[in-house]
Amino acid sequence: MKQPARLQSAKSWIPTYKGKNILQGYRKKYGVDLFCGIRELEMLGIVFAPEYIKAVKQSVEGELLSRKRKKIEKQKELEGVYGVDYDDYFSFIVGYTEGGASYGVPWES
């Protein structure tokens, strides 16, 4: 559903919402992210405290940093445990040619 249709639909949905957190309910009903939900609900007259918006921003940024850390840790763990060299084309690099090109077991096999 595009934004104009969501906004039109939400005008009748908001008065019937019985939950505790309208932002979470809006996100779930219309499939939008936090920032889009905040922006659209504000367009519809819902007021959020600046502290709440700041907390949401910090939460999202913290989650992104956490995902990056986990990804890096997983890569280090794989390299450390297996001692395996890999890249986008090979799941196991056997060696390198004189020109520096890798060869080994492709991911598809």
Biopython code that builds the backbone (N, CA, C, O; Angstrom):
import numpy as np
from Bio.PDB.StructureBuilder import StructureBuilder

atoms = [
    (1, "MET", "N", (0.848, -1.167, 0.000)),
    (1, "MET", "CA", (0.000, 0.000, 0.000)),
    (1, "MET", "C", (0.904, 1.244, 0.000)),
    (1, "MET", "O", (1.845, 1.338, 0.788)),
    (2, "LYS", "N", (0.613, 2.158, -0.862)),
    (2, "LYS", "CA", (1.412, 3.379, -0.936)),
    (2, "LYS", "C", (0.956, 4.384, 0.119)),
    (2, "LYS", "O", (-0.123, 4.263, 0.700)),
    (3, "GLN", "N", (1.809, 5.376, 0.347)),
    (3, "GLN", "CA", (1.569, 6.317, 1.441)),
    (3, "GLN", "C", (0.194, 6.982, 1.408)),
    (3, "GLN", "O", (-0.483, 6.990, 2.437)),
    (4, "PRO", "N", (-0.254, 7.537, 0.286)),
    (4, "PRO", "CA", (-1.583, 8.189, 0.314)),
    (4, "PRO", "C", (-2.700, 7.227, 0.728)),
    (4, "PRO", "O", (-3.617, 7.605, 1.456)),
    (5, "ALA", "N", (-2.614, 5.992, 0.260)),
    (5, "ALA", "CA", (-3.639, 5.007, 0.624)),
    (5, "ALA", "C", (-3.534, 4.634, 2.103)),
    (5, "ALA", "O", (-4.552, 4.473, 2.776)),
    (6, "ARG", "N", (-2.294, 4.494, 2.613)),
    (6, "ARG", "CA", (-2.102, 4.194, 4.039)),
    (6, "ARG", "C", (-2.676, 5.298, 4.900)),
    (6, "ARG", "O", (-3.372, 5.030, 5.879)),
    (7, "LEU", "N", (-2.385, 6.541, 4.538)),
    (7, "LEU", "CA", (-2.868, 7.675, 5.323)),
    (7, "LEU", "C", (-4.392, 7.725, 5.332)),
    (7, "LEU", "O", (-5.003, 7.996, 6.366)),
    (8, "GLN", "N", (-4.995, 7.467, 4.193)),
    (8, "GLN", "CA", (-6.455, 7.471, 4.097)),
    (8, "GLN", "C", (-7.051, 6.358, 4.960)),
    (8, "GLN", "O", (-8.022, 6.570, 5.686)),
    (9, "SER", "N", (-6.455, 5.177, 4.868)),
    (9, "SER", "CA", (-6.933, 4.037, 5.646)),
    (9, "SER", "C", (-6.720, 4.259, 7.138)),
    (9, "SER", "O", (-7.579, 3.910, 7.948)),
    (10, "ALA", "N", (-5.595, 4.832, 7.499)),
    (10, "ALA", "CA", (-5.252, 5.039, 8.907)),
    (10, "ALA", "C", (-6.175, 6.034, 9.583)),
    (10, "ALA", "O", (-6.368, 5.965, 10.797)),
    (11, "LYS", "N", (-6.750, 6.960, 8.824)),
    (11, "LYS", "CA", (-7.680, 7.925, 9.418)),
    (11, "LYS", "C", (-8.833, 7.206, 10.111)),
    (11, "LYS", "O", (-9.284, 7.632, 11.174)),
    (12, "SER", "N", (-9.302, 6.133, 9.519)),
    (12, "SER", "CA", (-10.398, 5.385, 10.148)),
    (12, "SER", "C", (-9.872, 4.311, 11.109)),
    (12, "SER", "O", (-10.603, 3.883, 12.002)),
    (13, "TRP", "N", (-8.634, 3.874, 10.943)),
    (13, "TRP", "CA", (-8.065, 2.844, 11.811)),
    (13, "TRP", "C", (-7.671, 3.402, 13.180)),
    (13, "TRP", "O", (-7.887, 2.736, 14.193)),
    (14, "ILE", "N", (-7.103, 4.599, 13.235)),
    (14, "ILE", "CA", (-6.583, 5.170, 14.494)),
    (14, "ILE", "C", (-7.656, 5.216, 15.589)),
    (14, "ILE", "O", (-7.370, 4.796, 16.711)),
    (15, "PRO", "N", (-8.862, 5.699, 15.326)),
    (15, "PRO", "CA", (-9.859, 5.740, 16.409)),
    (15, "PRO", "C", (-10.248, 4.351, 16.934)),
    (15, "PRO", "O", (-10.702, 4.230, 18.072)),
    (16, "THR", "N", (-10.076, 3.322, 16.131)),
    (16, "THR", "CA", (-10.462, 1.975, 16.563)),
    (16, "THR", "C", (-9.311, 1.208, 17.210)),
    (16, "THR", "O", (-9.514, 0.100, 17.706)),
    (17, "TYR", "N", (-8.110, 1.779, 17.213)),
    (17, "TYR", "CA", (-6.940, 1.078, 17.761)),
    (17, "TYR", "C", (-7.065, 0.976, 19.280)),
    (17, "TYR", "O", (-7.284, 1.981, 19.956)),
    (18, "LYS", "N", (-6.926, -0.235, 19.812)),
    (18, "LYS", "CA", (-7.111, -0.474, 21.240)),
    (18, "LYS", "C", (-5.801, -0.848, 21.946)),
    (18, "LYS", "O", (-5.800, -1.052, 23.160)),
    (19, "GLY", "N", (-4.704, -0.940, 21.222)),
    (19, "GLY", "CA", (-3.429, -1.340, 21.814)),
    (19, "GLY", "C", (-2.785, -0.236, 22.625)),
    (19, "GLY", "O", (-3.319, 0.867, 22.742)),
    (20, "LYS", "N", (-1.604, -0.559, 23.194)),
    (20, "LYS", "CA", (-0.894, 0.394, 24.041)),
    (20, "LYS", "C", (0.085, 1.265, 23.253)),
    (20, "LYS", "O", (0.328, 2.412, 23.628)),
    (21, "ASN", "N", (0.643, 0.739, 22.177)),
    (21, "ASN", "CA", (1.663, 1.465, 21.429)),
    (21, "ASN", "C", (1.194, 1.643, 19.983)),
    (21, "ASN", "O", (1.291, 0.722, 19.172)),
    (22, "ILE", "N", (0.694, 2.819, 19.677)),
    (22, "ILE", "CA", (0.119, 3.055, 18.349)),
    (22, "ILE", "C", (1.161, 2.939, 17.245)),
    (22, "ILE", "O", (0.838, 2.514, 16.135)),
    (23, "LEU", "N", (2.401, 3.310, 17.532)),
    (23, "LEU", "CA", (3.455, 3.198, 16.520)),
    (23, "LEU", "C", (3.689, 1.739, 16.142)),
    (23, "LEU", "O", (3.788, 1.409, 14.960)),
    (24, "GLN", "N", (3.776, 0.866, 17.142)),
    (24, "GLN", "CA", (3.988, -0.559, 16.853)),
    (24, "GLN", "C", (2.778, -1.141, 16.117)),
    (24, "GLN", "O", (2.940, -1.942, 15.196)),
    (25, "GLY", "N", (1.586, -0.747, 16.512)),
    (25, "GLY", "CA", (0.384, -1.212, 15.832)),
    (25, "GLY", "C", (0.340, -0.749, 14.383)),
    (25, "GLY", "O", (-0.034, -1.510, 13.491)),
    (26, "TYR", "N", (0.724, 0.501, 14.154)),
    (26, "TYR", "CA", (0.746, 1.054, 12.791)),
    (26, "TYR", "C", (1.768, 0.313, 11.936)),
    (26, "TYR", "O", (1.496, -0.044, 10.790)),
    (27, "ARG", "N", (2.948, 0.088, 12.512)),
    (27, "ARG", "CA", (4.003, -0.632, 11.784)),
    (27, "ARG", "C", (3.527, -2.022, 11.389)),
    (27, "ARG", "O", (3.738, -2.459, 10.258)),
    (28, "LYS", "N", (2.889, -2.710, 12.319)),
    (28, "LYS", "CA", (2.435, -4.072, 12.063)),
    (28, "LYS", "C", (1.312, -4.094, 11.018)),
    (28, "LYS", "O", (1.306, -4.936, 10.120)),
    (29, "LYS", "N", (0.379, -3.174, 11.142)),
    (29, "LYS", "CA", (-0.765, -3.155, 10.228)),
    (29, "LYS", "C", (-0.366, -2.771, 8.812)),
    (29, "LYS", "O", (-0.842, -3.368, 7.847)),
    (30, "TYR", "N", (0.518, -1.763, 8.680)),
    (30, "TYR", "CA", (0.829, -1.231, 7.357)),
    (30, "TYR", "C", (2.209, -1.625, 6.831)),
    (30, "TYR", "O", (2.562, -1.268, 5.707)),
    (31, "GLY", "N", (2.986, -2.349, 7.617)),
    (31, "GLY", "CA", (4.264, -2.856, 7.133)),
    (31, "GLY", "C", (5.293, -1.782, 6.830)),
    (31, "GLY", "O", (5.952, -1.831, 5.792)),
    (32, "VAL", "N", (5.437, -0.821, 7.718)),
    (32, "VAL", "CA", (6.406, 0.260, 7.516)),
    (32, "VAL", "C", (7.462, 0.196, 8.612)),
    (32, "VAL", "O", (7.260, -0.462, 9.633)),
    (33, "ASP", "N", (8.592, 0.878, 8.406)),
    (33, "ASP", "CA", (9.627, 0.911, 9.435)),
    (33, "ASP", "C", (9.295, 1.970, 10.485)),
    (33, "ASP", "O", (8.310, 2.699, 10.361)),
    (34, "LEU", "N", (10.127, 2.042, 11.510)),
    (34, "LEU", "CA", (9.851, 2.967, 12.615)),
    (34, "LEU", "C", (9.763, 4.421, 12.167)),
    (34, "LEU", "O", (8.825, 5.135, 12.523)),
    (35, "PHE", "N", (10.744, 4.849, 11.387)),
    (35, "PHE", "CA", (10.789, 6.257, 11.004)),
    (35, "PHE", "C", (9.635, 6.632, 10.079)),
    (35, "PHE", "O", (9.076, 7.723, 10.191)),
    (36, "CYS", "N", (9.283, 5.742, 9.178)),
    (36, "CYS", "CA", (8.135, 5.990, 8.296)),
    (36, "CYS", "C", (6.849, 6.046, 9.126)),
    (36, "CYS", "O", (5.990, 6.894, 8.888)),
    (37, "GLY", "N", (6.721, 5.143, 10.097)),
    (37, "GLY", "CA", (5.548, 5.139, 10.965)),
    (37, "GLY", "C", (5.418, 6.421, 11.755)),
    (37, "GLY", "O", (4.330, 6.988, 11.857)),
    (38, "ILE", "N", (6.532, 6.882, 12.318)),
    (38, "ILE", "CA", (6.507, 8.136, 13.081)),
    (38, "ILE", "C", (6.095, 9.293, 12.182)),
    (38, "ILE", "O", (5.229, 10.089, 12.545)),
    (39, "ARG", "N", (6.712, 9.385, 11.016)),
    (39, "ARG", "CA", (6.430, 10.491, 10.097)),
    (39, "ARG", "C", (4.955, 10.493, 9.673)),
    (39, "ARG", "O", (4.305, 11.538, 9.666)),
    (40, "GLU", "N", (4.439, 9.315, 9.322)),
    (40, "GLU", "CA", (3.057, 9.251, 8.845)),
    (40, "GLU", "C", (2.052, 9.490, 9.979)),
    (40, "GLU", "O", (1.026, 10.138, 9.773)),
    (41, "LEU", "N", (2.342, 8.974, 11.155)),
    (41, "LEU", "CA", (1.431, 9.227, 12.276)),
    (41, "LEU", "C", (1.432, 10.701, 12.658)),
    (41, "LEU", "O", (0.399, 11.247, 13.044)),
    (42, "GLU", "N", (2.586, 11.340, 12.550)),
    (42, "GLU", "CA", (2.628, 12.784, 12.805)),
    (42, "GLU", "C", (1.814, 13.539, 11.763)),
    (42, "GLU", "O", (1.183, 14.548, 12.080)),
    (43, "MET", "N", (1.824, 13.055, 10.515)),
    (43, "MET", "CA", (1.000, 13.677, 9.467)),
    (43, "MET", "C", (-0.490, 13.571, 9.828)),
    (43, "MET", "O", (-1.296, 14.423, 9.456)),
    (44, "LEU", "N", (-0.829, 12.511, 10.556)),
    (44, "LEU", "CA", (-2.220, 12.275, 10.924)),
    (44, "LEU", "C", (-2.603, 12.927, 12.254)),
    (44, "LEU", "O", (-3.728, 12.768, 12.728)),
    (45, "GLY", "N", (-1.662, 13.659, 12.851)),
    (45, "GLY", "CA", (-1.974, 14.416, 14.053)),
    (45, "GLY", "C", (-1.525, 13.783, 15.358)),
    (45, "GLY", "O", (-1.775, 14.345, 16.425)),
    (46, "ILE", "N", (-0.873, 12.639, 15.306)),
    (46, "ILE", "CA", (-0.353, 12.009, 16.526)),
    (46, "ILE", "C", (0.947, 12.721, 16.891)),
    (46, "ILE", "O", (1.807, 12.916, 16.032)),
    (47, "VAL", "N", (1.097, 13.105, 18.143)),
    (47, "VAL", "CA", (2.288, 13.829, 18.592)),
    (47, "VAL", "C", (3.163, 12.890, 19.415)),
    (47, "VAL", "O", (2.699, 12.246, 20.356)),
    (48, "PHE", "N", (4.443, 12.827, 19.039)),
    (48, "PHE", "CA", (5.418, 12.034, 19.779)),
    (48, "PHE", "C", (6.367, 12.986, 20.491)),
    (48, "PHE", "O", (6.742, 14.029, 19.955)),
    (49, "ALA", "N", (6.747, 12.612, 21.699)),
    (49, "ALA", "CA", (7.706, 13.414, 22.460)),
    (49, "ALA", "C", (9.066, 13.337, 21.768)),
    (49, "ALA", "O", (9.451, 12.272, 21.286)),
    (50, "PRO", "N", (9.794, 14.444, 21.714)),
    (50, "PRO", "CA", (11.120, 14.427, 21.093)),
    (50, "PRO", "C", (12.051, 13.387, 21.734)),
    (50, "PRO", "O", (12.896, 12.806, 21.054)),
    (51, "GLU", "N", (11.893, 13.158, 23.037)),
    (51, "GLU", "CA", (12.714, 12.160, 23.719)),
    (51, "GLU", "C", (12.426, 10.759, 23.180)),
    (51, "GLU", "O", (13.338, 9.943, 23.044)),
    (52, "TYR", "N", (11.154, 10.482, 22.875)),
    (52, "TYR", "CA", (10.765, 9.180, 22.342)),
    (52, "TYR", "C", (11.390, 8.968, 20.969)),
    (52, "TYR", "O", (11.918, 7.895, 20.679)),
    (53, "ILE", "N", (11.328, 9.987, 20.135)),
    (53, "ILE", "CA", (11.906, 9.886, 18.787)),
    (53, "ILE", "C", (13.412, 9.676, 18.882)),
    (53, "ILE", "O", (13.981, 8.877, 18.138)),
    (54, "LYS", "N", (14.055, 10.393, 19.798)),
    (54, "LYS", "CA", (15.500, 10.244, 19.997)),
    (54, "LYS", "C", (15.828, 8.822, 20.468)),
    (54, "LYS", "O", (16.798, 8.221, 20.006)),
    (55, "ALA", "N", (15.023, 8.293, 21.381)),
    (55, "ALA", "CA", (15.248, 6.936, 21.886)),
    (55, "ALA", "C", (15.074, 5.902, 20.774)),
    (55, "ALA", "O", (15.833, 4.935, 20.701)),
    (56, "VAL", "N", (14.086, 6.102, 19.918)),
    (56, "VAL", "CA", (13.867, 5.188, 18.789)),
    (56, "VAL", "C", (15.079, 5.221, 17.858)),
    (56, "VAL", "O", (15.549, 4.174, 17.411)),
    (57, "LYS", "N", (15.583, 6.417, 17.566)),
    (57, "LYS", "CA", (16.753, 6.563, 16.706)),
    (57, "LYS", "C", (17.956, 5.827, 17.282)),
    (57, "LYS", "O", (18.654, 5.105, 16.570)),
    (58, "GLN", "N", (18.191, 6.018, 18.583)),
    (58, "GLN", "CA", (19.325, 5.358, 19.234)),
    (58, "GLN", "C", (19.155, 3.848, 19.233)),
    (58, "GLN", "O", (20.128, 3.113, 19.067)),
    (59, "SER", "N", (17.946, 3.388, 19.415)),
    (59, "SER", "CA", (17.670, 1.958, 19.411)),
    (59, "SER", "C", (17.979, 1.346, 18.043)),
    (59, "SER", "O", (18.611, 0.294, 17.957)),
    (60, "VAL", "N", (17.534, 2.002, 16.990)),
    (60, "VAL", "CA", (17.773, 1.503, 15.632)),
    (60, "VAL", "C", (19.267, 1.515, 15.318)),
    (60, "VAL", "O", (19.795, 0.556, 14.755)),
    (61, "GLU", "N", (19.947, 2.604, 15.683)),
    (61, "GLU", "CA", (21.389, 2.685, 15.436)),
    (61, "GLU", "C", (22.131, 1.607, 16.215)),
    (61, "GLU", "O", (23.066, 0.998, 15.695)),
    (62, "GLY", "N", (21.720, 1.365, 17.466)),
    (62, "GLY", "CA", (22.341, 0.330, 18.278)),
    (62, "GLY", "C", (22.144, -1.052, 17.689)),
    (62, "GLY", "O", (23.045, -1.890, 17.722)),
    (63, "GLU", "N", (20.956, -1.283, 17.149)),
    (63, "GLU", "CA", (20.660, -2.576, 16.522)),
    (63, "GLU", "C", (21.527, -2.789, 15.288)),
    (63, "GLU", "O", (22.032, -3.890, 15.067)),
    (64, "LEU", "N", (21.704, -1.743, 14.482)),
    (64, "LEU", "CA", (22.548, -1.849, 13.295)),
    (64, "LEU", "C", (24.002, -2.130, 13.674)),
    (64, "LEU", "O", (24.660, -2.962, 13.050)),
    (65, "LEU", "N", (24.498, -1.435, 14.697)),
    (65, "LEU", "CA", (25.866, -1.678, 15.158)),
    (65, "LEU", "C", (26.020, -3.100, 15.682)),
    (65, "LEU", "O", (27.035, -3.752, 15.435)),
    (66, "SER", "N", (25.024, -3.573, 16.395)),
    (66, "SER", "CA", (25.064, -4.927, 16.933)),
    (66, "SER", "C", (25.121, -5.960, 15.807)),
    (66, "SER", "O", (25.874, -6.930, 15.887)),
    (67, "ARG", "N", (24.333, -5.751, 14.772)),
    (67, "ARG", "CA", (24.349, -6.671, 13.622)),
    (67, "ARG", "C", (25.714, -6.684, 12.955)),
    (67, "ARG", "O", (26.224, -7.747, 12.600)),
    (68, "LYS", "N", (26.312, -5.495, 12.780)),
    (68, "LYS", "CA", (27.635, -5.416, 12.172)),
    (68, "LYS", "C", (28.663, -6.165, 13.010)),
    (68, "LYS", "O", (29.479, -6.917, 12.478)),
    (69, "ARG", "N", (28.619, -5.955, 14.341)),
    (69, "ARG", "CA", (29.557, -6.638, 15.238)),
    (69, "ARG", "C", (29.405, -8.150, 15.151)),
    (69, "ARG", "O", (30.395, -8.878, 15.084)),
    (70, "LYS", "N", (28.163, -8.619, 15.152)),
    (70, "LYS", "CA", (27.916, -10.060, 15.078)),
    (70, "LYS", "C", (28.440, -10.631, 13.762)),
    (70, "LYS", "O", (29.014, -11.720, 13.743)),
    (71, "LYS", "N", (28.243, -9.901, 12.663)),
    (71, "LYS", "CA", (28.711, -10.368, 11.368)),
    (71, "LYS", "C", (30.235, -10.470, 11.354)),
    (71, "LYS", "O", (30.789, -11.454, 10.865)),
    (72, "ILE", "N", (30.908, -9.458, 11.889)),
    (72, "ILE", "CA", (32.371, -9.461, 11.937)),
    (72, "ILE", "C", (32.862, -10.594, 12.838)),
    (72, "ILE", "O", (33.814, -11.293, 12.491)),
    (73, "GLU", "N", (32.218, -10.778, 13.988)),
    (73, "GLU", "CA", (32.610, -11.850, 14.900)),
    (73, "GLU", "C", (32.437, -13.212, 14.246)),
    (73, "GLU", "O", (33.282, -14.093, 14.408)),
    (74, "LYS", "N", (31.345, -13.388, 13.507)),
    (74, "LYS", "CA", (31.093, -14.665, 12.836)),
    (74, "LYS", "C", (32.162, -14.933, 11.781)),
    (74, "LYS", "O", (32.648, -16.057, 11.658)),
    (75, "GLN", "N", (32.531, -13.898, 11.016)),
    (75, "GLN", "CA", (33.579, -14.062, 10.012)),
    (75, "GLN", "C", (34.898, -14.428, 10.672)),
    (75, "GLN", "O", (35.605, -15.314, 10.191)),
    (76, "LYS", "N", (35.238, -13.757, 11.768)),
    (76, "LYS", "CA", (36.482, -14.056, 12.479)),
    (76, "LYS", "C", (36.459, -15.472, 13.037)),
    (76, "LYS", "O", (37.465, -16.181, 13.009)),
    (77, "GLU", "N", (35.301, -15.873, 13.541)),
    (77, "GLU", "CA", (35.159, -17.215, 14.096)),
    (77, "GLU", "C", (35.366, -18.266, 13.017)),
    (77, "GLU", "O", (36.063, -19.256, 13.238)),
    (78, "LEU", "N", (34.766, -18.058, 11.855)),
    (78, "LEU", "CA", (34.932, -19.007, 10.759)),
    (78, "LEU", "C", (36.386, -19.089, 10.314)),
    (78, "LEU", "O", (36.906, -20.175, 10.060)),
    (79, "GLU", "N", (37.028, -17.951, 10.223)),
    (79, "GLU", "CA", (38.421, -17.942, 9.805)),
    (79, "GLU", "C", (39.305, -18.592, 10.864)),
    (79, "GLU", "O", (40.232, -19.333, 10.540)),
    (80, "GLY", "N", (39.010, -18.307, 12.137)),
    (80, "GLY", "CA", (39.825, -18.832, 13.227)),
    (80, "GLY", "C", (39.659, -20.329, 13.418)),
    (80, "GLY", "O", (40.645, -21.038, 13.618)),
    (81, "VAL", "N", (38.439, -20.819, 13.362)),
    (81, "VAL", "CA", (38.171, -22.226, 13.616)),
    (81, "VAL", "C", (38.644, -23.092, 12.463)),
    (81, "VAL", "O", (39.311, -24.106, 12.671)),
    (82, "TYR", "N", (38.310, -22.704, 11.287)),
    (82, "TYR", "CA", (38.602, -23.540, 10.141)),
    (82, "TYR", "C", (39.924, -23.197, 9.464)),
    (82, "TYR", "O", (40.491, -24.029, 8.756)),
    (83, "GLY", "N", (40.410, -21.999, 9.672)),
    (83, "GLY", "CA", (41.615, -21.585, 8.983)),
    (83, "GLY", "C", (41.411, -21.589, 7.481)),
    (83, "GLY", "O", (42.360, -21.763, 6.716)),
    (84, "VAL", "N", (40.187, -21.399, 7.068)),
    (84, "VAL", "CA", (39.828, -21.505, 5.665)),
    (84, "VAL", "C", (39.813, -20.134, 5.032)),
    (84, "VAL", "O", (39.324, -19.161, 5.606)),
    (85, "ASP", "N", (40.352, -20.086, 3.856)),
    (85, "ASP", "CA", (40.321, -18.848, 3.080)),
    (85, "ASP", "C", (39.170, -18.978, 2.086)),
    (85, "ASP", "O", (39.060, -19.998, 1.405)),
    (86, "TYR", "N", (38.321, -17.975, 1.992)),
    (86, "TYR", "CA", (37.184, -18.003, 1.079)),
    (86, "TYR", "C", (36.913, -16.605, 0.564)),
    (86, "TYR", "O", (37.412, -15.622, 1.111)),
    (87, "ASP", "N", (36.102, -16.522, -0.514)),
    (87, "ASP", "CA", (35.693, -15.235, -1.064)),
    (87, "ASP", "C", (34.310, -15.393, -1.668)),
    (87, "ASP", "O", (33.607, -16.358, -1.369)),
    (88, "ASP", "N", (33.914, -14.456, -2.515)),
    (88, "ASP", "CA", (32.574, -14.491, -3.107)),
    (88, "ASP", "C", (32.374, -15.643, -4.087)),
    (88, "ASP", "O", (31.242, -16.065, -4.321)),
    (89, "TYR", "N", (33.452, -16.150, -4.656)),
    (89, "TYR", "CA", (33.346, -17.181, -5.689)),
    (89, "TYR", "C", (33.665, -18.577, -5.171)),
    (89, "TYR", "O", (33.104, -19.558, -5.658)),
    (90, "PHE", "N", (34.564, -18.681, -4.182)),
    (90, "PHE", "CA", (35.013, -19.985, -3.714)),
    (90, "PHE", "C", (34.721, -20.165, -2.226)),
    (90, "PHE", "O", (34.995, -19.285, -1.411)),
    (91, "SER", "N", (34.154, -21.333, -1.890)),
    (91, "SER", "CA", (33.901, -21.637, -0.485)),
    (91, "SER", "C", (35.187, -22.106, 0.196)),
    (91, "SER", "O", (35.308, -22.021, 1.418)),
    (92, "PHE", "N", (36.127, -22.590, -0.573)),
    (92, "PHE", "CA", (37.430, -23.005, -0.058)),
    (92, "PHE", "C", (38.474, -22.677, -1.113)),
    (92, "PHE", "O", (38.430, -23.207, -2.224)),
    (93, "ILE", "N", (39.399, -21.815, -0.770)),
    (93, "ILE", "CA", (40.448, -21.443, -1.723)),
    (93, "ILE", "C", (41.649, -22.355, -1.481)),
    (93, "ILE", "O", (42.241, -22.379, -0.402)),
    (94, "VAL", "N", (41.979, -23.100, -2.530)),
    (94, "VAL", "CA", (43.094, -24.037, -2.446)),
    (94, "VAL", "C", (44.416, -23.303, -2.587)),
    (94, "VAL", "O", (45.382, -23.597, -1.883)),
    (95, "GLY", "N", (44.448, -22.359, -3.491)),
    (95, "GLY", "CA", (45.683, -21.623, -3.705)),
    (95, "GLY", "C", (45.470, -20.470, -4.660)),
    (95, "GLY", "O", (44.344, -20.107, -4.998)),
    (96, "TYR", "N", (46.584, -19.908, -5.082)),
    (96, "TYR", "CA", (46.544, -18.758, -5.980)),
    (96, "TYR", "C", (47.494, -18.993, -7.149)),
    (96, "TYR", "O", (48.557, -19.592, -6.986)),
    (97, "THR", "N", (47.104, -18.519, -8.321)),
    (97, "THR", "CA", (47.969, -18.626, -9.490)),
    (97, "THR", "C", (49.090, -17.601, -9.382)),
    (97, "THR", "O", (49.084, -16.751, -8.492)),
    (98, "GLU", "N", (50.039, -17.688, -10.287)),
    (98, "GLU", "CA", (51.147, -16.732, -10.287)),
    (98, "GLU", "C", (50.649, -15.309, -10.471)),
    (98, "GLU", "O", (51.248, -14.361, -9.964)),
    (99, "GLY", "N", (49.561, -15.167, -11.193)),
    (99, "GLY", "CA", (48.981, -13.845, -11.427)),
    (99, "GLY", "C", (48.155, -13.339, -10.254)),
    (99, "GLY", "O", (47.709, -12.192, -10.266)),
    (100, "GLY", "N", (47.941, -14.183, -9.232)),
    (100, "GLY", "CA", (47.200, -13.754, -8.054)),
    (100, "GLY", "C", (45.736, -14.156, -8.047)),
    (100, "GLY", "O", (45.022, -13.839, -7.095)),
    (101, "ALA", "N", (45.267, -14.845, -9.081)),
    (101, "ALA", "CA", (43.871, -15.294, -9.124)),
    (101, "ALA", "C", (43.715, -16.521, -8.231)),
    (101, "ALA", "O", (44.579, -17.398, -8.219)),
    (102, "SER", "N", (42.613, -16.580, -7.485)),
    (102, "SER", "CA", (42.382, -17.711, -6.594)),
    (102, "SER", "C", (41.738, -18.863, -7.343)),
    (102, "SER", "O", (41.065, -18.668, -8.355)),
    (103, "TYR", "N", (41.956, -20.073, -6.829)),
    (103, "TYR", "CA", (41.279, -21.246, -7.366)),
    (103, "TYR", "C", (40.947, -22.163, -6.199)),
    (103, "TYR", "O", (41.642, -22.183, -5.184)),
    (104, "GLY", "N", (39.848, -22.933, -6.370)),
    (104, "GLY", "CA", (39.434, -23.803, -5.294)),
    (104, "GLY", "C", (38.048, -24.374, -5.525)),
    (104, "GLY", "O", (37.646, -24.590, -6.669)),
    (105, "VAL", "N", (37.320, -24.618, -4.457)),
    (105, "VAL", "CA", (35.995, -25.213, -4.516)),
    (105, "VAL", "C", (34.960, -24.094, -4.591)),
    (105, "VAL", "O", (34.855, -23.279, -3.675)),
    (106, "PRO", "N", (34.186, -24.054, -5.698)),
    (106, "PRO", "CA", (33.185, -22.965, -5.824)),
    (106, "PRO", "C", (32.015, -23.184, -4.855)),
    (106, "PRO", "O", (31.777, -24.304, -4.405)),
    (107, "TRP", "N", (31.303, -22.123, -4.544)),
    (107, "TRP", "CA", (30.154, -22.175, -3.641)),
    (107, "TRP", "C", (29.047, -23.062, -4.199)),
    (107, "TRP", "O", (28.313, -23.675, -3.424)),
    (108, "GLU", "N", (28.908, -23.145, -5.495)),
    (108, "GLU", "CA", (27.796, -23.883, -6.111)),
    (108, "GLU", "C", (27.950, -25.392, -6.029)),
    (108, "GLU", "O", (26.964, -26.106, -6.214)),
    (109, "SER", "N", (29.128, -25.903, -5.765)),
    (109, "SER", "CA", (29.313, -27.366, -5.809)),
    (109, "SER", "C", (28.817, -28.032, -4.569)),
    (109, "SER", "O", (28.900, -29.255, -4.449)),
]
sb = StructureBuilder()
sb.init_structure("model")
sb.init_model(0)
sb.init_chain("A")
sb.init_seg("    ")
for serial, (resi, resn, name, xyz) in enumerate(atoms, 1):
    if name == "N":
        sb.init_residue(resn, " ", resi, " ")
    sb.init_atom(name, np.array(xyz, "f"), 0.0, 1.0, " ", f" {name:<3s}", serial, name[0])
structure = sb.get_structure()
